[in-house]
Amino acid sequence: MLRIHGNARSRAFRCIWAAEEAGLPYEVVPVAFGPGMAEAVRRVNPNGKIPALEDGSLTLFESLAINLHIAAKAGAPLMPAGEDASRTLQWTLWGATEAEPAAMQWAYNTFILPAEKRDASQAAAGAAALGQRLAVLEAHLAAGGPWLLGAAYGIADCNLAGVLYGSWANGFDYAPFPKTRAWLDACLTRPAALAARKLREG
């Protein structure tokens, strides 16, 4: 039994989605935001952040690393082998290092921070930076698809769509990136994604 420490309104959403895609039994060990959160999870994540995973004697932190572990347990097609395994790592790390910082800069200054603390110039800079990254993704999807690695949906799609979920759900302008928008729509309306979204959005 996978034990996912966190709550669906955090990055644990990504791990819940991955567990649903993998068809593996899991439970969410609820951890609330606020004072005391760090101490509540420090046993399984020394960083004092969520999510964290317990799988038998294994403990893991970092949501996308947790997802790669979950996918590896499920095997293909969620976690492909060979060169596609390397491409899975590529797109997962690209999501974390290229897409997410820009998406979060936009998000903090658009809907996360209280209105009086938002900086419109920071929101615009984040949107511009994210647009540059999405142009790369758009070109990739236009050349292949419908999924990141071609014909089969995999954990790379889950991971990157999980990173972009906040922008997708909160009004980022995807009109200049129709292939990306169609891919995100397809990812985030899969049955496993809808199950995870029900926990997050309900």
N, C-alpha and C positions, 0 to 999 in steps of 0.2 A: 504494500500500500504506500503510495506516494503521499507525503505530508507536506503540503505547501503552506508555509507560514506567511501570512500577510492578509490582505483584503482585496477584493476585486476592483476597488477604486485606486489601487496602486499598480505598480508594474507586475504584481502577482497575477493580474488579468492575463498577461501573456502566457504565464505558466499554466494557468487553468485552461486556457484555450489549447495549448499544446497537449495537455493531458487528455482533453476531450478528443482532439484529433488522433491521438495515439490509441484511444480506447482502453486506457489503463485505469485501474481503480485509484482514486485519490481522495483525500480529504483536505479541506482548507482549515488550517489552525488559525483562528481569527486573531489578528493583531490590529489594534486601533491606532490611528494617528494620534499624536499629541504627547504630552509629558509621560514618561515611562515606557514609550515605545522601544527605545534603544535597549533598555535593560531587559525588556520582554523577549527580545530576539537574540541577544548577544551570545547565548549558548550555541545557537546554530549559525549566526553570522556575526563575527567579531567586529564588523563595521557598524553594528547596531541598526541595520536598515532591512527593509523588506523589499522583495521576497527572499526567503531561504527555503531550501528543500531538505527533507530527510527521506532517504530511500534506504531502508535497512541501516547498515552501519555507515553509509555515506551521507555526508552533509555537504551542501553546495550553496553558494551565493552567486549573485549576478543572474538576472532573469534570462538572458539569452544563452548563457552557459547551461543553466537549468534546462532550458528548452532543447538544447542539443543533446543533453543526457537523456531526456525523455524520448526524443526521436530515435536515439541510438537503441534504446530498449525496444522500441516498436519495429525498427528495421525499415526496409524499403516498403513502399515508396516514400514514406515520410522522411527517412534518412537514407539517401541513396549511397551507393558505393563508388569507388574509383574517382575519376575526375569530377563527377558531379558532387561528391563529398567535399572536394576542395572548393568547388564553386559555392556550395552551401556555406562554408566558412567565410568565403569572400563576401557574399552578400550580407551575412549576419554581421560581420565586422564593419562593413560599409554602413549598414544601418546605424550601428552604435557610434561610429567615429565621424561619419559624414552627415547623415541625415538627422540624427537625433539632436545634436547640439543646436543646429539651426531651427529645428522644429520647436525645441523647448524655449529658445529665445523668443520666438514668435508667440508661443503659448503663454508664457509667463506674463507677457506684456499685452495680451489680448483677452485672456479669460481666467487665468489662474490667480494672479495677484489681485488684491482689492483695487477698484477703479482708480483710487487716488494715488496708488503706487505704480501704476502702469506708465510706461514711457513709449509714446507713439513712435519715436525715432528708432528705438530698440525693436519694436514690433516690425517696423518696416525693414530694418536691417535683417532681422531673422527671416522674414518672408522672402527677401531677395536672395539670401543665402540658401534657403531651402529650395527656391525656384531653380537655382543653379544645379543643385543635386538632382532635383526631379527631372531636369532636362536630360541628365545622363540615364536615369531610369527609363524615361520615355523612349529614348533612342534604343535602349536595349529591348524593351517590350515590343517596339515596332519592328525590330529585326527578327524577333522569334516569338515567344509566347505560346499559349496564353499565360503560362506561369513563368517564374523567373528562370527555371532550368529547362523550359520547353513544354513538353506535353503533359507532364505530371506535376501535380501540386506537391510541395514538400515543406519541410520545416523552414527553409529559406523564405518562403512566402509568408508563413506564419510569423516568423521573427521580424521581417521588414514591415509587414502590414501592422504588426503590433506596435512597432515604433511609430508608425505614421497614423495610428488610430486617432490620437488626440486631435491632430489637424483635420483629419477626415470628418470627425464627429462635431467639430466646432467651427466650421465655416471657412477653412482655408480655401482659397480660390484655386481649384484644380482644373478650371476650364482650359487653361493653356496646355494641359497635359491629359488629353482624353484617353490615351492608352493606359496611363497610370490610374486615372479615375476608374476606368472599367475594371482594371485588375484589382484595385482596392475594393470596389463594390463586390466583386466576385469572392474575394478573400473573406470579407467581413460579413457576408450573408451565407457562408457555409453553415451547416447545422452545428458544427463544433463551435464556431465563432458566435453564433446566435446564443448558444447555451452559456458561454462565458459572458457575452454582453448582457444577458438577462441578469446575471449576478451583479455586473458593474452598473448597469443603467436602471435596474428595477428599484 
